[in-house]
Structure formats: structure tokens, C-alpha cells
């Protein structure tokens, strides 16, 4: 940040936005942010770039004003008597040369004093086309009507990879460029102050290296989860830990290549997302975690129940804020769990209808590299607009596992718990597990292992059979509902597990 040695290609996103605003001739800009130190750094970077290509290159100086310190240039003393807001504006008007003037928390003066509002309008005229630019930074949006049309309002987004990489170079100590490029994405979505806490947590373990990543991600998890609406999911799952769902797994492995190719892939073929719907307990949530691991991307979950709880303001505002926050965390996988609970057009004239309308537009226009994985159980609640091609790359239906898939799921759950399966006759279980979900298989394995451990014996096939006969599967108690789900999905979705001819 702010280094004169930066090449134009290394210009940060925030610096580019401000520089282009200055070059268009906008003399007054209101930057909404609590990161005023970062604004100062960005303005110094802009000052170094603004006239770099002029016939006589020069650096545009940056003056900073606050109510406590008055007006001062970088490293210089405060101008006597400039603490008063009116005096600060008079100084800007009288300044003969081009400069950038950074006014901190000037919103209070704008709100309270009519003469300040009038003087700012005078400043607009006197600074226009003279190479003088006034930037007000504030964590509060307070723009009086008198100056609303004169000010350009900007929302300062979190630092991009260029800013974060510079931050790590400046404050992370000796580290290779490869390490910096690996660690910088882990800080995306954080302010520089928050990134500093994550960096300090990592430095407590030693110099920056690839081993610093877990510490940074843990700090990020704490910071992201405080919102209460978005949760950072740190426990990944490998795609080999999923039993069955071969159609879904093949689709994911094919799209993985596109993510690993990065910006060399055209935007229209970068995977946007998928919708998985079907019977509860058949691996939809596990598949989302595996997708994030396969794409080598962080996973975030939007809690629709929290959004509609009212604890985070109006649900519509909380949902929009969550989606916009995710724009700053790309590349990432965003998981909407039980999306039918919140995104529906059933009440098109109410809040849920407005959320639905926003979601449809957002899915079309969201940032490149943000992969949306949505899961649903009550698929009959999903409107047609949600599942049409273009919203998601594919819509998968996750059904109860077939016999071969049940054997595979048994093996995965047993081996994950340290049980060797070579001596077990898992085929004997198939007669007792017709219509079982993956969750019910896991329940059977856990119960049988628990019983064997209590008896201090090794688990046997008979233990699994005796446990299985006591479990009543969901498919038996909800047969009508499950058949209804299958009928609904028959012509609307692709099966995550291709069915043999004649199989239901």
C-alpha cells in the first residue's frame, strides 16, 4: 500500500476506484468506512499514481484533517487554528496547488452547521477542474440533502488480494512470495485491522510459512461467525468419503478442473453452483463439504433460520447483507442449507417474496468464483424459477442409496471408526437395510460399535444385523411423502446416483 515502486498492474481495487473518480473530475467524495487509516494509505497510493503518466510526473500531496489535530500534511506539523471545520474548508479553498484533502469524521460538522454545508458547496465549485480533491471518510452515512448531489458516495469494500499481499509483506516479516500468495486469500473478507489479528495469531507460532494457514483460518472463523448469519465451516470432507452419488461426484470432479484453471477460463463457463434436493439423511450436506474440499475453496454456510429469527434486523436486510458479504470472500463455496425455508415466491408481495426476487437476480450477477451449493428437503416448496437452467449449473436429486451404495457406505463409516471390514460379511446386511438412508447406516454402525465396546469385544457382522433389525427407516414411516418427492423430481432433476434399468 502506498509504495511508489508499485507497477500499475499491482494497483489495488480501492485505489483504482478512487483514482478513476478523481480522473473523472469529481472534487467531493464520501467514503463510508471505519478504516480511516486504510483510507489514508489508499489516498497516498492514489496520489502517487494520479499524475504518474503526465508529461511532468509528480506526486499529488495528501493533507489530513481531524477535529482533534487540525489540518496537516504527511509528517508535517498541524496548520495553526485549523481544528475548526470551517477553518479546514477555508484552508482547502485558499490552497493554491493540486492536492488530496482527507477529512476524518466530517459528517458531524455537516449535520450540525448550515454554514459548513454552504461552504462545502462553495468548495465543490472552487476545487472542480483544479486538481484539488476532498475525501470525507466516516463510519456513519450522514449526507445532508443540500450536498447530496455534489458528493460521490462510495462504500469501501474489504481489502483485495493486492492490498492483503502488500500488508503481509510489510507486517509479516521475512516470507517468500509463494507463501504470501498462499496466505493472502485466507484473509479475504477481513478488514486490515482484523487481518492484523489473524497475522499476529499466526506469528505466535513462528515465521510465516504454509503452516501458518490453520492459525489464520481459525481467527477468520471467529471473525466471520460473529455475524451470526454466516458460518465458516472448517471441517472438510474428501470426496472419497461419500458413498454412492457417482453421478454427482463425476460432475464435481469435471468442474474442479475449471476452478483450478483460475482466470484463464471464460466467465460464462466458470461453475456458478448446484442445487441438491431429495430425501433427508442421504448425504447432501456431506456432499457440499466435499465439493469445497475438491475445489480447494473455503466453505461458508448461510443460516436461513437465523436470518428469519429477527435477531439481526429485518430478514430481508440480513439476507442481502450476507450475500454482499460473500462477494468479498471470493473465491469460496457458499452453502444455503434448507434453502426452501427462506427463499420462496409463495408470498410474492411480502418479505419472503422480495428475498426470492433478490436471490434470483443475485444468482445471475454474483461475483465470479463464488460457487453456490444449495440443499433442500421440501422440494415441493421450490418455485420453478429457482430450478430452471441458468440459476444453477445443475439440479441433482439425491435418492435413497442402492444396495451396492449401502455396502460402500457401511465400509466408509466402519473404517472411519477404525474397524477392519475385510472380516465382515456386509452383504448379509442388505436384506435388513432396504430403503435405508446414509444417516441410518451411520446410526447402525455407531450403535453396534458402542455395544461391542461396552462388552469389550470386537464388532461382528451379527452385531450389525442385530442392530439393524431394530431400526425403523424413514422410508417406511414416510413412504407416501418419499414417493411424492421422487415423482416430483423425476422430470425436474438429474439423479445424483444413476439408477439401473428398472430400479426405483
N, C-alpha and C positions, 0 to 999 in steps of 0.2 A: 504494500500500500504506500503510495506517495513516493516511490523511488523513481528518480529521473532516468535510471538506466532501463526502465521497462520498455519493451518494444510495444508498438501499437496492438499487436496481436494478443498481448497479455493484459489488455485493458479490462478492468472488472465491469460487470454488468451495471452496477450502480453508477460508476464513473461515466460510463458510456451514455446512460440516460441523462445525467446532469449536463455533460458536455454538449450533447445534441440539443438540449433545451437552451443552453447559453448560445450556441451557434445559430439557433433559430431566432435569437433576439429577445428572448423572454427575460426581462430585468428582475422580476419578482417571483420567487419560488418558495412554496411552503412544504417542508419535508416532515411528514408525520412519522416520528420515531422516538424512542427513548435512548437511542445510541448516539448521543451528540458527539462523543469523542470519535466515533467511526465517521460521522458526517464530516468532521474536521479533516480527518485523514483523506477521505474521498475528495473533498474540495481542493486539498493540496495537490492530489493527483491530477484533478481536472485542470488546475492552474498550470501544471507543467505541460499538459497536452494541448491546451486550448489554442495557443499560438505557436506550437512547435513547428507547424508547416508554413508559417508566414515567411515572407521574403527576409525579414529580420527576426529570427526566432527569439522568443523571450518567455519568461515565466510570469504568469499573472499572480500578483501577491494576494494573500488571503488575510483579511482582517477579521478578528473575532470579538464579539461583544457579549457581555453578560451584565446583569443588573448589579452584581457584586464587584466586578473588576473593571467594568467600562470597556472601551474600545482599545484594542491593542493588535499590533502585527505580530507575526511569528517570532517569538523570542525577544520582542521589544517591550518597553515599558508602556503602561496604560496612558492613554491621552487624558490629561488633566480635565476633570469636570465632565467626562463622557459617560458616567454611570447613568445619568438621566436618559430615558428612552428618546425624548425629543432632541437632546444634545447629540445622541448617536445618529439620528436621522439627519440632523444638520451637518454633522461631520461627513456623512456619505454624500450629501448634496454638494458640499464645498470641495470634496476631493477631486483633484484635477485629472488624475490619471486613471486608467482602467484598473479594476480590482474586483475581487470577490469579497463580499461582506457577510459573515456568518453571524446571525443574531440568535442567541440561545434564549428559549422561553419568552420570546417577544409577544406571545399570544395574550399574556396578561395585560400588557400595555394596550394592545389592540382592542381588547374587550372593554377596558375601563375608561379610556380617554378619547373623546371625539377629535381633539386636535392631533392626536397621533394618527388616527385613521386618515384625517385630511392630509397630514404631512406625508404619509406613506403614498397617497395618491400623487402628491407632488413629486415624490422620489421616482415613482413609476415614469413620469414624463421626463425628469432630468437625467435618468440613467439609461433610458432607451436609446439604443444605437450609439452609445458612448463607451462600450466595453466595461460598464460597471454592472455588477450583478449582486442582488440581495437575496440571501437564502435564510429563511426562518426555519429553525428546527424546534420541534416540540413534541412531547408525548401525548399532547391533547390537541384535538382538532377544534380550533376556535377561529373561524374566519368570518368577520363581520360582513354584512351584506354590501356595505359601501365599497369594499375592496375585493369582493369575491371574484369579479370578472377580470381583475387585474393580476391576480395571483394564479400561478400554476401549482396545483396541489399534487404532490407525489407521496405515495406510500413506500417507505423504504423496506424492500424485501430483505430477508436474511442474506448473509454473505454467500456468494457463489464460490465455485472451486478455485477461481483465481485469487480471490481475497483470502480464502482459507489456506491455500498453499503459501501465500506470502506471510500470513500470520504464523504458520508453523515454521517457516524459515527464520522469522525474526525472533520468535519466542520459544521455539522448541529445542534450541541448542544444535549441536552438530548432528546432521542426519543426511542420508543420501537422498537424491532426488527421487529414487524409486520408492523409498519409504514414505516420503512426503506425499507422493501421488497416491499411495495406497491408503494413507491415513486421512487425507483431506475429505474424501467422500463420507467418512464416518461422522464428520462434524456438520454435514449439511442439515439445514433447518434450524440451527442454533444461532443465537446472536454471538458476537465476538466475545462478550463477557462470559456467556455460557460455554463457549468453546474453550475459553481460558481455564475454566474449572475442569473441564474434561482433560485438557492438556496437563494440568497440574496433577490430576489423579494418575495419569499415565507416567509422568516423570518421577513420581514417587517410587516407581518400580525399576527405574533406571533410564538410561538414554533412550531416545525414540528408536523404535525398531518395529518390525512386523508384530512382535509380541506385545506391543502397546495397544493394539487394536481392541482386545476384550475390555480393557480398562476404560477406554474412550466410549465404547458402546454401552457399557454399564452406566456411565454418567449420562449419556444421551437417553438411555431408557428412563432414568429417573426424571430427567427434564421433560421429555415428551409425555410421559404418563401422568404428569401433574395436571394436564389439561382435563383429565377425567373422561374425555371423549375418544381420544386416540391412544391406543396402547401399542407400545413397541414389543413385538414378540421375539424373544431371544432364543427360545429353544427350537432349533431347526430339526427337520426330519429329512432323511435321504429318500430319494425316490424308490430305492430298493427295499425300503421298509414298508412299502404299501403292497398288500396282497391283491392280486387281480387288477382291474381297471386298466387293462393293457391298451385299450384304445385311447384313453386319456393320457397315459404315460407316454405313448409314442408321439402323440400330438405335442406334448410339453417338450420332449427331447428334440423334436424337429425345430420348435421355436426357440429353443435355447441357443442355437447357432446364431440366430438373428440378434439376440441380445449381446452375445459375446463379440459380434462384429461392430458394435458401437455405432458411431456417427456415419460410418461408411454405407449404412443401409438407408434407403429412401424412407422418408417419414411414413408414407402410406402403407408400407409393409411391416413396420415395426409392430409387434403384437400389442394390442390395446387391452385385452382382457378376456376372461371367460366367465360363464355362468354355470354353476353346478347345482342341479336340483335333483331331488329324489327322496329316498326313504331315509329316515333318521338312523344314525349309527352305522352307516356304510362307508365312511371314510372321507367325506367331503372336507372336513376341517383338516384332517391329516394330509390330504392332497394339497391343500393350499400351502401348508408349511413346506411340503416337498417341492412345490413349484418355486417358492422363494429360494430354497437351497439350490435347486437346479439352475436357476437363472443367476445365482450368486448375488442376490439382492436382499436388502433388509426388508422385513415384513412388519407392517403396521395394520392394526385391526380397529375399525370404527365400531364403537359400541352403540347400536341403534337404541337400545333400552335407555342408556344414559342420555342420549340426545333428547329423547322424549320425556325424560324424568322431570324437566324443568329446573334442575339444579344448575344448569349452565346457560340460563336465559331462555328465550323463546327457541323452540326446537328448530324452526326454520333458520334462524341466525346461527345456532350452534352447528347445524349441518353444513351450511355454506362456509363457515369459518374452518371447519375440519377439512373440507375439500380443498380450500385455498391453502391451508397449512401444508397439505400433502404436495402441493405444487412446488414447494420449496424443499422437499425431501427427495426429489427425483435424483437418480433412478431408484425405484422402490416397487414393492408389491403392496397394494392396498386391499385389505380384506374387509368386505362388507358381509358380516355374518348375519344370517336370517334376514336378508335384505327385504323380504316381503313384509316384515313387521313395520317398516318405516317408509319405504319408497313404493307407494301405490297411488294409482289415479282414482281410487274408489271415491274419494271426496275431492273431486277436482276443483271445487270452489273454496276449499278450506286449506289449512296449513299443509296437510299431507299432499294435497294436490299441487301446491306450489313447490314443495320439496321435490316431488316427482318431476315437475317441469324443469326445475333447475338441474336435476340429476341427468336428465336426458340431454340437455344442452351441454352440460359439463363433460359428459362422456364423449361427445363429439369433439370438444375443443381442448380437453385437458392436455397438460404438458407431455411432450414426448418422453418416453422412458418410464412412465407411470403405468404399471400393469395392474388392472383391477380384477380381483378374483372375488366373485360374489357367490354366496351359497344360499340355498333356500330349501325349506322343507314343505311349506304350504304353497306349492307351485300353482294351485288354482287361484291364488291371490295376485299372481303376477300378470300385469296387463300385457296385451300383445305388443305395445310399443317397446316394452322392455326387452323382449326376446327376439325382435326382428334383427336380421343381419345388419351390421354396421354399428350397433351399440356394443356388442361383444363379438370377438372373432369367432367364437363357437359357443354353443349351448349344449352341455352334456347332461345326460340323465344317468344317475347312479342308482343301480338296482341292487337287490339282494345278491350276494355272491353265489356263483355256481359251485358245483362240487369240487372241481379242481382248485378253484379260488379259495374255498373254505380250507382245504388241506394246506394251501400256501399260507393262509392267514394263521392257522394253528401253528405252523412251523415258525413263523416270524415272532409270534408272541411267546412261544416256549423258549426259543433260542435267545430272545432278548432278556429273558429271566434266567439264563444260564442252564437251561435244560437241554440235554442232547436228544435229538429227535430220531436218531438212527435206530434206536431200540424200541421205538413206539410204533404201533400199528394204527396210524392216524386214519387209514381208510375205514376202520371199523366205526369211526365216529360219524361218518357221513349219513348213515341211516337215522341217527338221532339228531342231526343238526340241519335237516331240510328247512329252508325258509329262515335260516338264522342270518343276522347281520354281523358285521365285523365286531361291533361293540359287544354283542352277546358271546361271540367266540372268546374275546378277551376276558369277559366276565367269567366264563367257564374255566379258562386257564388259570386265572388268579385264584379262584375258589379251590380248584384241585391242588394247586401248589401249596396254598395255605393249609389245606387239610393234611397233605403229606408232610409238611414241615412240622406241624403240631404233633404228628405221630412219629416224627423223626425217621421217616422212611423216604425212599426215592419214589418219585411220581411214576405211575404206570399208566398204561392205556386204560386199565379198568377204573382207575381213579377218575380219569377224564369222562369215561362213559357214565359212571355213577353220578357224576356232577351234571352231565348234560341232560340226563333224563328228568332232572328236577327243574330245569329251566323252561319256562313257557315263553316262546319267542314272540316278538311284537307282531310278526306276520300272522300269527294265529289269532291274537286278540284284536287286530286291526285289519283283518283280511279284506273287508269291503273297501276301506279307505286306501289300502295299498293297491288294490286292483284299479281303483279310480285314478290314482296317481299314474299308474302305468298306462292306462287308456289315454289320459290327458297328454302324456309325454310322447306317445307313440309316433305322432307325426310332427312334433314340435322340437325334438331334441335328438342328438346323436348319443347312442349308448356308450357309456364310459367303458363297459365291458362288452365287446361284440358277442352276441348270442349265437350258439349253434342253431342250425335249422331245426325248427320245431320246438325250441326251448322257449319258455315263458319268462 
